[in-house]
Amino acid sequence: MNHHAFQPQLPRRRRERSVQTQYNSGKGMGRGAALMLALFAMMVVGTTTLSYVASRETSSSIAANAQLAADARTLASSGMSIAKGILRSSETIWRRNHVAGVLLNNYALDGGTVTVRLVDIVKRANPANGGNIFPDDSTTEVEVTVSSTRGGA
């Protein structure tokens, strides 16, 4: 077929190219969003892992403190047993042999120290006694407080 110069020609199709470009740019946006989601997920997992590891580092010191506290309670119980023995041994020793109510002060016991304090319950309840709440020969009811220290706890 012979084409003449004045014969009308159909316009070229450029539309396909622009549609294809539009399709590719949409595909790129999907990949970018997926990448952002993946990075966010990795950040969340990393933060969670870091938090878990950090919490494990403190658990050993918490366990050590709990052990020291248990040892201090056991030591205080032993101090209370000593105080009961002193109270039962004599009617007068514990009433007179204290300094401002302190019967034992930093008494060394099993790797720690114990302090035993005595308070006359009747005197403490009566404000007219002038603030003297320490036991004397007239004391019939006494409150015993034992504090202990072991390894800093």
Secondary structure, 3 states (H helix, E strand, C coil): CCCCCCCCCCCCCCHHHHHHHHHHHHHHHHHHHHHHHHHHHHHHHHHHHHHHHHHHHHHHHHHHHHHHHHHHHHHHHHHHHHHHHHHHHCCCHHHHCCECCEEEEEEEECCEEEEEEEEEHHHHHCHHHCCCCCCCCCCCCEEEEEEEECCCC
